[in-house]
Amino acid sequence: MIYKHDVLVVGAGLAGMRAAIEANQHGVDVAIISKVYPVRSHSNAAQGGINAALGEGDSWESHAFDTVKGSDYLGDQDAIEILAREAPAAVLELEHWGVNFSRDERGYLGTRNFGGASQARTFFVADITGQAILQVMFEQLVRSRIKMYNEWFVTKLVVDNGRVKGLTAIELRTGQLHLIQAKAIIIATGGMGRVYEPSTNALINTGDGMAIAYRAGAKLMDMEMMQYHPTTLKGSGALITEGARGEGAYLLNSEGERFMKKYAPNKLELASRDVVSRAEQTEINEGRGVNGCVLLDCRHLGKELIMTKLSQIHELALDLAGVDITQEPVPVRPGFHYPMGGIKTDVDGRATLEGLYAAGEAACISVHGGNRLGANSLLDTVIFGRRAGRAAALAAKETPEPNLSDAPLADEEARIRALVNRPYKGELAAKVRWDMGVAMDKYAGVFRDQQGLDTLGDLLHELRDRYKNVHVGDKSRTFNTNLQSVLELDYMLDLALAVQVTASHRTESRGAHTRLDYPQRDDEHWLKHILLEYHPDGPKISYLPVTITRWQPQVRTY
Ligand SMILES: Cc1cc2nc3c(=O)[nH]c(=O)nc-3n(C[C@H](O)[C@H](O)[C@H](O)COP(=O)(O)OP(=O)(O)OC[C@H]3O[C@@H](n4cnc5c(N)ncnc54)[C@H](O)[C@@H]3O)c2cc1C
């Protein structure tokens, strides 16, 4: 049996749900598919907040400029203008739907400071903002009666005559592979955090959608731009929200010095993430760290503020690092957090492949350019999720039924069966994934150079060879997480190589991409995006100019 829908959304995080709700309002038949139950999506983990220029004295232009500057002038300004202009209405819509945003003493929606922002414009629900928004969005999804395929794992897009016409997915409960046909498909599969180790991301963030779209022929963009968050716990890599610094926590080195004054004399700890991560790594590399970390001091904020506005990170630090942040500073280090790159789309979510759309963390519009500002990503999911949902629905109305045969299903079944039937040669997915993650962190992290990137390239090719022998030990059909992790690793290896290739190619330093061998930003040669197209012999590179509307590149200081 072939399932059929007009618009099919892959991913039920904030971007996917927002897209589905919008498409549904345009009167087409919509379905949403997710490898986990929707409220377990990583959007749930967002802590700090969502940006909008809603407050007195703030303006969308100021929000847009901060975002352009934060992006180190790589962000496309037409898209950034849309993000900043539509932000106030998007946040109010969430409030009207029922998100219980924290309020100030006057009863108005409360804001907190966030990195790289010239004023406090981050709206929040304590330090569980993502969870609060995701639950409310899910209510709206349920209310809309949109068909949900929960715990279905998408493995491949079906492309016919240059157009995306469907996909294959494993129903995880039964292990059965299905074919779903659609006139338009929106990829909203979130981030690829697990390509790095450690990472702030959930274990499910394996970049599947980006890699599946890339394999199908869609272009990826800005893949060298990988964000390290300045405050992650040593070991687990769990996130300590930027909201802590927004509330006034500061960073110390082993000499008890508030070192950010040397690197960002005006904004200090609230400089943008790339700047703070580089500063911390420099302190650590020059011997002023504490066991590979620096210290985040929250004590002066007082127990009451911590327990009301930062209670989740209090619990995380206690459970995962054994530190009570009301009593002692917590060791933190820069850790992998967010890819600015992803599936290249226009401002309505259209990918470079016909019939395909993308939104949220899986997409690159590019509003974040070389470095994303904190609290701009939740915003990106709802604004560009809505726009992609609308564009996909309107296009679906004009598109004839694809009428797929079940041949693609048989092909994909054969591919997966071959994987399951591989003989055991001692290679496990977990081991290959770990070696990839550690290598990515070492050679494509905060600081990079050609020698390290070449080493990484060799390692990734070795890992690709090792992947050919990775074994699926579990032969059962019900919730075969072993098989799932082997399929996910395939996607991750493609994305790791995409990062390595583009990072080697960009011979300058911009945003999160810092080349020790090319320390300067080079607008003359590199004020452009790098696009990547999948090719069996290796990725093919092309370029796209950055869209500049009103802000010419300037020297970037905080
Ligand atoms: C710890 C943490 C804290 C954060 N805090 C903030 C913050 O305070 N403010 C902010 O703006 N941003 C924050 N971010 C970033 C932000 O939360 C994410 O970028 C955003 O929520 C991503 O939403 P999404 O809808 O694109 O993807 P996700 O919420 O990650 O959802 C992805 C969906 O895709 C589905 N999926 C994936 N692969 C497949 C497959 N193969 N088949 C079927 N389904 C699939 C998953 O099941 C899931 O439903 C944070 C991120 C992390 C990790």
Ligand as a Chemical Component Dictionary entry (heavy atoms), coordinates in Angstrom:
data_LIG
# 
_chem_comp.id                   LIG 
_chem_comp.type                 NON-POLYMER 
_chem_comp.pdbx_formal_charge   0 
_chem_comp.three_letter_code    LIG 
# 
loop_
_chem_comp_atom.comp_id 
_chem_comp_atom.atom_id 
_chem_comp_atom.alt_atom_id 
_chem_comp_atom.type_symbol 
_chem_comp_atom.charge 
_chem_comp_atom.model_Cartn_x 
_chem_comp_atom.model_Cartn_y 
_chem_comp_atom.model_Cartn_z 
_chem_comp_atom.pdbx_ordinal 
LIG C1  C1  C 0 20.118 22.088 24.835 1  
LIG C2  C2  C 0 19.637 23.097 23.805 2  
LIG C3  C3  C 0 19.164 24.326 24.213 3  
LIG C4  C4  C 0 18.721 25.260 23.265 4  
LIG N1  N1  N 0 18.253 26.470 23.704 5  
LIG C5  C5  C 0 17.773 27.357 22.799 6  
LIG C6  C6  C 0 17.190 28.586 23.223 7  
LIG O1  O1  O 0 17.066 28.867 24.411 8  
LIG N2  N2  N 0 16.754 29.440 22.276 9  
LIG C7  C7  C 0 16.843 29.166 20.941 10 
LIG O2  O2  O 0 16.413 29.985 20.131 11 
LIG N3  N3  N 0 17.376 28.002 20.518 12 
LIG C8  C8  C 0 17.827 27.095 21.418 13 
LIG N4  N4  N 0 18.353 25.898 20.971 14 
LIG C9  C9  C 0 18.257 25.572 19.549 15 
LIG C10 C10 C 0 16.820 25.223 19.199 16 
LIG O3  O3  O 0 16.193 24.592 20.289 17 
LIG C11 C11 C 0 16.744 24.296 17.999 18 
LIG O4  O4  O 0 17.513 24.801 16.950 19 
LIG C12 C12 C 0 15.310 24.153 17.493 20 
LIG O5  O5  O 0 14.433 23.852 18.547 21 
LIG C13 C13 C 0 15.246 23.074 16.425 22 
LIG O6  O6  O 0 13.900 22.848 16.084 23 
LIG P1  P1  P 0 13.531 21.974 14.829 24 
LIG O7  O7  O 0 12.053 21.941 14.771 25 
LIG O8  O8  O 0 14.286 22.442 13.656 26 
LIG O9  O9  O 0 14.101 20.518 15.176 27 
LIG P2  P2  P 0 13.872 19.523 16.411 28 
LIG O10 O10 O 0 13.108 20.110 17.518 29 
LIG O11 O11 O 0 15.214 18.967 16.722 30 
LIG O12 O12 O 0 12.967 18.384 15.782 31 
LIG C14 C14 C 0 13.449 17.495 14.802 32 
LIG C15 C15 C 0 12.351 16.521 14.454 33 
LIG O13 O13 O 0 12.763 15.731 13.353 34 
LIG C16 C16 C 0 12.411 14.385 13.569 35 
LIG N5  N5  N 0 13.325 13.551 12.784 36 
LIG C17 C17 C 0 14.666 13.640 12.676 37 
LIG N6  N6  N 0 15.137 12.692 11.861 38 
LIG C18 C18 C 0 14.077 11.980 11.422 39 
LIG C19 C19 C 0 13.909 10.852 10.567 40 
LIG N7  N7  N 0 14.943 10.262 9.978  41 
LIG N8  N8  N 0 12.649 10.388 10.360 42 
LIG C20 C20 C 0 11.579 10.968 10.969 43 
LIG N9  N9  N 0 11.691 12.034 11.783 44 
LIG C21 C21 C 0 12.916 12.527 12.008 45 
LIG C22 C22 C 0 12.528 14.199 15.068 46 
LIG O14 O14 O 0 11.746 13.104 15.492 47 
LIG C23 C23 C 0 11.988 15.538 15.565 48 
LIG O15 O15 O 0 10.593 15.479 15.667 49 
LIG C24 C24 C 0 18.780 24.949 21.910 50 
LIG C25 C25 C 0 19.250 23.703 21.490 51 
LIG C26 C26 C 0 19.695 22.798 22.424 52 
LIG C27 C27 C 0 20.241 21.481 21.937 53 
# 
loop_
_chem_comp_bond.comp_id 
_chem_comp_bond.atom_id_1 
_chem_comp_bond.atom_id_2 
_chem_comp_bond.value_order 
_chem_comp_bond.pdbx_ordinal 
LIG C1  C2  SING 1  
LIG C2  C3  SING 2  
LIG C2  C26 DOUB 3  
LIG C3  C4  DOUB 4  
LIG C4  N1  SING 5  
LIG C4  C24 SING 6  
LIG N1  C5  DOUB 7  
LIG C5  C6  SING 8  
LIG C5  C8  SING 9  
LIG C6  O1  DOUB 10 
LIG C6  N2  SING 11 
LIG N2  C7  SING 12 
LIG C7  O2  DOUB 13 
LIG C7  N3  SING 14 
LIG N3  C8  DOUB 15 
LIG C8  N4  SING 16 
LIG N4  C9  SING 17 
LIG N4  C24 SING 18 
LIG C9  C10 SING 19 
LIG C10 O3  SING 20 
LIG C10 C11 SING 21 
LIG C11 O4  SING 22 
LIG C11 C12 SING 23 
LIG C12 O5  SING 24 
LIG C12 C13 SING 25 
LIG C13 O6  SING 26 
LIG O6  P1  SING 27 
LIG P1  O7  DOUB 28 
LIG P1  O8  SING 29 
LIG P1  O9  SING 30 
LIG O9  P2  SING 31 
LIG P2  O10 DOUB 32 
LIG P2  O11 SING 33 
LIG P2  O12 SING 34 
LIG O12 C14 SING 35 
LIG C14 C15 SING 36 
LIG C15 O13 SING 37 
LIG C15 C23 SING 38 
LIG O13 C16 SING 39 
LIG C16 N5  SING 40 
LIG C16 C22 SING 41 
LIG N5  C17 SING 42 
LIG N5  C21 SING 43 
LIG C17 N6  DOUB 44 
LIG N6  C18 SING 45 
LIG C18 C19 SING 46 
LIG C18 C21 DOUB 47 
LIG C19 N7  SING 48 
LIG C19 N8  DOUB 49 
LIG N8  C20 SING 50 
LIG C20 N9  DOUB 51 
LIG N9  C21 SING 52 
LIG C22 O14 SING 53 
LIG C22 C23 SING 54 
LIG C23 O15 SING 55 
LIG C24 C25 DOUB 56 
LIG C25 C26 SING 57 
LIG C26 C27 SING 58 
# 
